[in-house]
């Protein structure tokens, strides 16, 4: 149940904020929150991360579907009750599906978070990035949980 909550939280927060941006701003408009540090800037990104491969919407739709299927498979394959990994996957899944919705519905992803020194992004991008970093940290630093081979009394 908690996985669904995290997934929906990311998906709905991202879609709702994008809807507000689309209704209240015009493409290219930038509203400073903290002048020259943090702005809301409406960008229509038809490419991938950092705007690479602009206009390749169909390619990114296919890649997104493959990634989503892999994440769902990974979540169900995870035999142990490692809820941290599953919650992190729910973050990535929520972000990936939200950006997929944009690509299918609009032909581009609505981005609006602008720190002026980094490409403009959205909540979904943040959830995917944070989720992937936490997942790699968890998988890289996860202790070997295999049982210790103990010698049975009487065996040598």
C-alpha positions as CSV (number, residue, x, y, z in Angstrom):
1,X,0.0,0.0,0.0
2,X,2.8,2.4,0.9
3,X,4.3,1.8,-2.6
4,X,1.1,3.0,-4.2
5,X,1.0,6.1,-2.0
6,X,4.6,7.1,-3.0
7,X,4.0,6.3,-6.6
8,X,0.7,8.3,-6.7
9,X,2.2,11.2,-4.7
10,X,5.0,11.7,-7.3
11,X,2.7,11.2,-10.3
12,X,-0.1,13.5,-9.1
13,X,2.3,16.2,-7.7
14,X,4.2,16.3,-11.0
15,X,1.1,16.3,-13.2
16,X,-0.7,19.0,-11.0
17,X,2.3,21.3,-11.0
18,X,2.7,21.0,-14.8
19,X,-1.0,21.8,-15.2
20,X,-0.6,25.0,-13.2
21,X,2.5,26.0,-15.3
22,X,0.6,25.4,-18.5
23,X,-2.4,27.4,-17.4
24,X,-0.6,30.3,-15.8
25,X,2.6,30.7,-17.9
26,X,3.6,31.0,-21.6
27,X,6.4,28.9,-23.0
28,X,9.7,30.6,-22.3
29,X,8.3,32.7,-19.5
30,X,10.5,32.8,-16.4
31,X,9.3,34.0,-13.0
32,X,12.1,34.7,-10.4
33,X,11.5,33.2,-7.0
34,X,15.1,34.1,-5.8
35,X,16.5,36.4,-8.4
36,X,19.3,34.8,-10.5
37,X,19.2,31.7,-8.3
38,X,15.8,30.0,-8.5
39,X,13.1,30.6,-11.1
40,X,10.0,29.0,-12.5
41,X,10.7,28.8,-16.3
42,X,8.2,27.1,-18.6
43,X,10.1,24.8,-21.1
44,X,8.6,22.2,-23.4
45,X,11.3,19.5,-23.6
46,X,10.9,17.2,-26.6
47,X,14.1,15.5,-25.9
48,X,15.6,13.5,-23.0
49,X,17.6,14.6,-20.0
50,X,19.2,18.0,-20.6
51,X,17.2,18.2,-23.9
52,X,19.4,15.7,-25.7
53,X,17.9,14.2,-28.9
54,X,15.2,16.9,-29.2
55,X,12.2,15.9,-31.3
56,X,12.7,12.1,-30.8
57,X,9.5,11.7,-28.8
58,X,8.7,8.3,-30.2
59,X,12.2,7.0,-29.2
60,X,11.7,8.3,-25.7
61,X,8.2,6.8,-25.4
62,X,9.7,3.4,-26.3
63,X,12.6,3.8,-23.9
64,X,10.2,4.9,-21.2
65,X,8.0,1.9,-21.6
66,X,11.0,-0.4,-21.5
67,X,12.3,1.3,-18.3
68,X,8.9,1.2,-16.7
69,X,8.5,-2.5,-17.4
70,X,12.0,-3.2,-16.1
71,X,11.2,-1.3,-12.8
72,X,7.9,-3.2,-12.3
73,X,9.7,-6.5,-13.0
74,X,12.5,-5.5,-10.6
75,X,10.0,-4.5,-7.9
76,X,8.1,-7.9,-8.1
77,X,11.3,-9.9,-8.5
78,X,12.7,-8.4,-5.2
79,X,12.0,-11.5,-3.1
80,X,13.0,-10.0,0.2
81,X,11.0,-7.5,2.0
82,X,13.4,-4.6,1.2
83,X,10.9,-1.9,1.4
84,X,13.5,0.8,1.0
85,X,14.3,-0.5,-2.5
86,X,10.7,-0.9,-3.4
87,X,9.8,2.7,-2.2
88,X,12.8,4.1,-4.2
89,X,11.5,2.2,-7.2
90,X,8.0,3.7,-6.6
91,X,9.6,7.1,-6.9
92,X,11.4,6.3,-10.1
93,X,8.2,4.6,-11.5
94,X,6.0,7.6,-10.6
95,X,8.4,10.0,-12.3
96,X,8.9,7.8,-15.4
97,X,5.1,7.3,-15.9
98,X,4.4,11.0,-15.4
99,X,6.9,12.0,-18.0
100,X,5.6,9.3,-20.3
101,X,2.1,10.7,-19.9
102,X,3.4,14.1,-21.0
103,X,5.2,12.6,-24.0
104,X,2.1,10.7,-25.2
105,X,-0.4,13.5,-24.4
106,X,1.6,16.5,-25.5
107,X,4.6,15.3,-27.5
108,X,7.0,16.8,-25.0
109,X,7.7,17.0,-21.3
110,X,6.7,20.2,-19.3
111,X,9.7,21.4,-17.3
112,X,9.7,24.4,-15.0
113,X,12.2,24.1,-12.1
114,X,15.1,26.4,-13.0
115,X,18.2,26.9,-10.8
116,X,19.8,29.0,-13.5
117,X,23.0,26.9,-13.5
118,X,21.4,23.6,-14.5
119,X,18.9,22.6,-17.2
120,X,15.3,23.2,-16.4
121,X,13.6,20.1,-14.9
122,X,10.4,19.0,-13.1
123,X,9.2,17.0,-10.1
124,X,9.3,13.7,-12.1
125,X,12.9,14.3,-13.1
126,X,13.8,14.9,-9.5
127,X,12.0,11.8,-8.3
128,X,13.8,9.7,-11.0
129,X,17.2,11.2,-10.1
130,X,16.8,10.9,-6.4
131,X,15.4,7.4,-6.7
132,X,18.2,6.2,-8.9
133,X,20.9,7.7,-6.7
134,X,19.4,6.1,-3.6
135,X,18.9,2.8,-5.4
136,X,22.6,2.7,-6.5
137,X,23.8,3.6,-3.0
138,X,21.6,0.9,-1.5
139,X,22.7,-1.7,-4.0
140,X,26.4,-0.7,-3.9
141,X,26.6,-0.6,-0.1
142,X,24.2,-3.5,0.7
143,X,25.8,-6.0,3.0
144,X,26.1,-9.6,1.9
145,X,23.1,-11.2,3.6
146,X,23.9,-14.8,2.8
147,X,23.9,-17.1,5.9
148,X,27.2,-17.9,7.4
149,X,28.3,-21.5,6.8
150,X,28.5,-23.0,10.3
151,X,30.2,-26.3,10.9
152,X,27.8,-28.8,12.4
153,X,29.1,-30.3,15.6
154,X,30.9,-33.5,15.0
155,X,31.9,-32.6,11.4
156,X,35.5,-31.7,10.7
